[in-house]
Amino acid sequence: MYLKEFNQLSASNKKAMLRHCVNISSWVDVITQHEAFNSIEQLLSFAWQQAQSWSWNEIKQSLDLHPRIGERKAHQTLSEKEQAFSDKEQAAIKIDHKTQKALEQGNQAYEKKFGFIFLIKAYGLNAEEILIALNCRLNNDLKTEQEIVHQQLMEIALLRLSKEIQS
C-alpha cells in the first residue's frame, strides 16, 4: 500500500493494518489518530517514538500471541497477515534436526527462566545466529531481557510497517 492510501484509510481499516505489525492497542490508536503523514520516514519515526512508551504489560500481551522462534506454523490466533509476516521473517532460517532440537530446548529454558517467549527479529539471521543469541540472552537478568525484548519487538513492528507501506 502507498502512504497516500494509508493516510486515506478509515480509522478501523488503519487500526486493522497496524495490528498486523504489532498488537499493542495504545500504539495502534495513537498512530491512527495522527494527521496524515508526509513521508514514510515521518511515519516510521513517529511509530518508533510511540513504541518507546510501551509498558511491559503491553509487550507481554503481544508476546503471548507471538509464535516461538523456530516454529514453522504461526500461532493460530494470529491474523492471516500476521502469520504471513511471521512465515516470511522465519522463511530464510534453515534448521537442521540438531539445531531445531537446540532451539526447542533453548526456548523451554528461556521461558522457564523469564516467563515469556524468546523474541528476536529473525529477519536476516540464520538458525545458528539465533541459537547463539538465545544462549547468550539466557545469561541476562530479567530487567535486561525485558529491555532487549522491547527493542526487538519495536524492530519487528517497524520492519513490518516499512514493508506494508511504500512511498
Secondary structure by P-SEA (a helix, b strand, c coil): ccaaaaaaccaaaaaaaaaaacccaaaaaaaaaccccccaaaaaaaaaaaaccccaaaaaaaaaaccccccccccccccaaaaaaaaaaaccccccaaaaaaaaaaaaaaaaacccccccccccccaaaaaaaaaaaccccaaaaaaaaaaaaaaaaaaaaaaaccc
